[in-house]
Amino acid sequence: MINIRIQTILIFTSLALLSCIQPDKDSLWSTIIEKTIDTNGFARDVHMRGDTAFIAAGQSGLQIWNLGSATLIDQYESYGNSDLEDVSRVYFDQYNSLIFIMDQSKIMFDEYDSTLFDLPTPIGDSHNEDFVVFPEIGGTFFIFHVDRDLTDGFLWAEYEYADPVWFPSSNAGRIISWPSPLKGLAIYNEYIAFAGDQLGVYLYTYTAAPFSLDLISRIDTEGNAEKVHMTDGGVFVSCDDAGAYYIPIESFSGDGPSYRFAEDLTVDHIAVKDEIASLSLGAKGIALYDISDPTQPEERGIFPIGYTYRTVFWKDRLLVCTREGIQVVKIER
């Protein structure tokens, strides 16, 4: 009789715990894959300008699609006499009509015309991890990039145009002060956040001219900080097999809390729009979270829609970069 009572108690305890762990089915969202853009190579990144998608298509190079009609406009698999090597990032500067890409050996850019990547301008070296471009009207732009090689760290440069070439101005340099590799960066207003691998997240303030960085503080995270995304209120951090964090800006200035979530997931990248956070989970696809209160993210479902590298919000849709190509996803809440 005692054993039966103990077993009964254990069963009800287990059910109670499971009800706490599993999200309420009534609160789950759903997704509909409306369209798949077949890029042949792995789709690792996408940058949107209107309906035009600039896609980093891995070993298939750079592809440019009209997403509305799902038609391929252009494809670039080489520059000069050399192949592009597993393109992983892409950005289009509409003000200067420049396309930036990052592959395994370099960051480079070129003018968007019929001779694209015949003779591009290289930036950095074979250890690049991430970059951000700030274009300016009038023939200039800033580029910021991080390098996993400890001899480089964080680099920046202002480029100016003097017909027929772009060249770095004197406002350029590097900072080598990190004891671990930098894996990602994000810039928002006057802040720059760095994902510092085993050492968590760094938050700095910066000024552009002349360029300077001032450290606010560093915050440790479980696991390795891989990528960062900034919003008005704070920093979202993807920490590989340790899940994700939301860290309010004010927590970097004092002893405020960090909010960990998705602890049982391997998170490679986080995209945020309004009250939705999209987490890229590699082989598991994506996880969606309600971040109406970012200090209490609520899981709204895990969706196995292909091996996912990153996601990008576009209009009222989510673009999912997968090994199968770009999935155009509608989120139903």
Residue pairs with C-beta under 8 A, 6 or more apart in sequence:
23 298
23 299
23 300
23 301
27 298
27 300
28 300
28 301
29 288
29 300
29 301
29 331
29 332
29 333
30 301
30 331
30 332
31 286
31 288
31 301
31 303
31 305
31 318
31 329
31 330
31 331
31 332
32 329
32 330
32 332
33 305
33 327
33 328
33 329
34 317
34 328
34 329
34 330
35 67
35 70
35 327
35 328
36 324
36 325
36 326
36 327
36 328
37 43
37 53
37 55
37 65
37 67
37 70
37 325
37 326
37 328
38 324
38 325
39 55
39 57
39 58
39 60
39 63
39 325
39 326
40 57
40 60
40 325
41 57
41 58
41 59
41 60
41 61
42 57
42 58
42 59
42 307
42 309
42 322
42 323
43 55
43 56
43 57
43 58
43 309
43 321
43 322
43 323
43 324
43 325
43 326
44 56
44 57
44 58
44 86
44 87
44 88
44 89
44 309
44 310
44 321
45 55
45 56
45 88
45 89
45 90
45 309
45 310
45 312
45 321
46 53
46 54
46 55
46 56
46 90
46 312
46 319
46 321
46 326
47 53
47 54
47 90
47 91
47 92
47 312
48 54
48 67
48 312
48 314
48 319
49 92
49 94
51 66
51 67
51 68
52 64
52 65
52 66
52 67
52 73
52 92
53 64
53 65
53 66
53 67
53 319
53 326
54 62
54 63
54 64
54 90
54 91
54 92
54 99
55 62
55 63
55 64
55 65
55 90
55 326
56 62
56 87
56 88
56 89
56 90
56 101
56 102
57 63
57 75
57 87
58 86
58 87
58 88
59 84
59 85
59 86
59 87
60 75
60 77
61 75
61 76
61 77
61 78
61 83
61 84
61 87
62 75
62 76
62 84
62 87
62 90
62 99
62 101
62 117
63 72
63 74
63 75
63 76
64 72
64 73
64 74
64 75
65 71
65 72
65 73
65 326
66 73
67 314
67 326
67 328
74 116
76 84
76 116
76 117
77 83
77 84
78 84
78 117
79 108
79 110
79 117
79 118
79 119
79 120
80 117
80 118
80 119
84 101
84 103
84 117
85 103
85 104
85 105
86 103
86 104
87 101
87 102
87 103
88 102
88 103
88 104
89 100
89 101
89 102
89 107
89 130
89 131
90 99
90 100
90 101
90 102
91 99
91 100
91 101
91 131
91 133
92 98
92 99
92 100
92 112
93 99
93 100
93 109
93 133
93 135
93 141
94 135
95 135
95 136
95 137
95 141
96 135
96 139
96 141
96 161
97 111
97 112
97 113
98 109
98 110
98 111
98 112
98 135
98 141
98 166
99 109
99 110
99 112
99 116
100 107
100 108
100 109
100 131
100 133
100 143
101 107
101 108
101 109
102 128
102 130
102 131
104 126
105 125
105 126
106 122
106 123
106 124
106 125
106 126
106 128
107 122
107 123
107 124
107 128
107 131
107 143
107 145
108 117
108 120
108 121
108 122
108 123
109 120
109 121
109 123
109 166
110 116
110 117
110 118
110 119
110 120
110 121
121 165
121 166
123 131
123 143
123 145
123 157
124 131
124 145
124 147
124 152
124 155
125 147
125 149
125 152
127 147
127 148
127 149
127 152
128 145
128 146
128 147
129 145
129 146
129 147
129 148
129 181
129 182
129 183
129 184
130 145
130 146
130 182
130 183
130 184
130 185
130 227
131 143
131 144
131 145
131 146
131 185
132 143
132 144
132 145
132 185
132 186
132 187
133 141
133 142
133 143
133 144
134 141
134 142
134 143
134 144
134 187
135 141
136 142
139 160
139 161
140 158
140 159
140 160
140 161
140 169
141 158
141 159
142 156
142 157
142 158
142 159
142 208
143 156
143 157
143 159
144 154
144 155
144 156
144 185
144 187
144 192
145 154
145 155
145 156
145 185
146 153
146 154
146 155
146 182
146 183
146 184
146 185
146 194
147 153
147 154
147 155
147 181
147 182
148 181
148 182
148 183
148 197
149 181
150 176
150 178
150 179
150 180
150 181
151 176
152 174
152 176
153 174
153 175
153 176
153 177
153 178
153 182
154 174
154 175
154 178
154 182
154 185
154 194
154 213
155 172
155 173
155 174
155 175
156 172
156 173
156 174
156 211
157 168
157 169
157 171
157 172
157 173
158 168
158 169
158 171
158 172
159 166
159 167
159 168
159 169
160 166
160 167
160 168
160 169
171 209
171 210
171 211
173 211
175 213
178 194
178 196
178 199
178 202
179 199
180 196
180 197
180 198
180 199
181 196
181 197
182 194
182 195
182 196
182 197
183 195
183 196
183 197
183 224
183 225
183 226
183 227
184 194
184 195
184 225
184 226
184 227
184 228
185 192
185 193
185 194
185 195
185 228
186 192
186 193
186 228
186 229
186 230
186 235
187 193
187 206
187 230
188 230
188 231
188 232
190 205
190 206
190 207
191 203
191 204
191 205
191 206
191 230
191 249
192 203
192 204
192 205
192 206
192 213
193 201
193 202
193 203
193 204
193 228
193 230
193 235
194 201
194 202
194 203
194 204
194 228
195 201
195 225
195 226
195 227
195 228
195 237
195 238
196 202
196 218
196 225
197 224
197 225
197 226
198 224
199 218
199 220
199 225
200 218
200 219
200 220
200 221
200 225
201 218
201 219
201 221
201 225
201 228
201 235
201 237
201 245
201 247
202 215
202 217
202 218
203 215
203 216
203 217
203 218
203 219
203 235
203 249
203 252
204 213
204 214
204 215
204 216
205 213
205 214
205 216
206 212
206 213
206 214
216 252
216 253
217 252
217 253
219 247
219 251
219 252
219 258
221 237
221 239
221 242
221 245
221 258
221 260
222 239
222 242
222 243
222 260
223 239
223 240
223 241
223 242
223 243
224 239
224 240
224 242
225 237
225 238
225 239
226 238
226 239
226 240
226 267
226 268
226 269
227 237
227 238
227 268
227 269
227 270
228 235
228 236
228 237
228 238
229 235
229 236
229 237
229 270
229 271
229 272
230 236
231 272
231 294
233 248
233 249
233 294
234 246
234 247
234 248
234 249
234 251
234 294
235 245
235 246
235 247
235 249
236 244
236 245
236 246
236 270
236 272
236 277
236 294
237 244
237 245
237 246
237 247
237 270
238 244
238 267
238 268
238 269
238 270
238 279
238 280
239 245
239 267
240 266
240 267
240 268
241 266
242 263
243 260
243 261
243 262
243 263
243 264
243 265
243 266
243 267
244 260
244 261
244 262
244 265
244 267
244 270
244 279
244 297
245 258
245 259
245 260
245 261
246 258
246 259
246 261
246 291
246 294
246 295
246 297
247 258
247 259
248 256
248 257
248 294
248 295
250 256
251 257
251 258
257 295
259 294
259 295
259 296
259 297
261 289
261 297
261 299
262 279
262 287
262 289
262 297
262 299
265 279
265 281
265 284
265 287
265 302
266 281
266 282
266 284
267 279
267 280
267 281
267 287
268 280
268 281
268 282
268 308
268 309
268 310
269 279
269 280
269 309
269 310
269 311
270 277
270 278
270 279
270 280
271 277
271 278
271 280
271 310
271 311
271 312
271 313
271 318
272 278
272 291
272 313
273 313
275 290
275 291
275 292
276 288
276 289
276 290
276 291
276 313
276 331
277 288
277 289
277 291
277 297
278 286
278 287
278 288
278 311
278 313
278 318
279 286
279 287
279 288
279 289
280 286
280 308
280 309
280 310
280 311
280 320
280 321
281 287
281 302
281 308
282 307
282 308
282 309
283 307
284 302
284 304
284 308
285 302
285 303
285 304
285 305
285 306
285 307
285 308
285 320
286 302
286 303
286 305
286 308
286 311
286 318
286 320
287 299
287 301
287 302
287 303
288 299
288 300
288 301
288 303
288 331
289 297
289 298
289 299
289 300
290 297
290 298
290 300
291 297
292 298
300 333
305 320
305 322
305 327
305 329
306 320
306 322
306 323
306 324
306 327
307 322
307 323
307 324
308 320
308 321
308 322
309 321
309 322
310 321
311 318
311 319
311 320
311 321
312 318
312 319
312 321
313 319
316 330
317 328
317 329
317 330
318 328
318 329
318 330
318 331
319 326
319 327
319 328
319 329
320 326
320 327
320 329
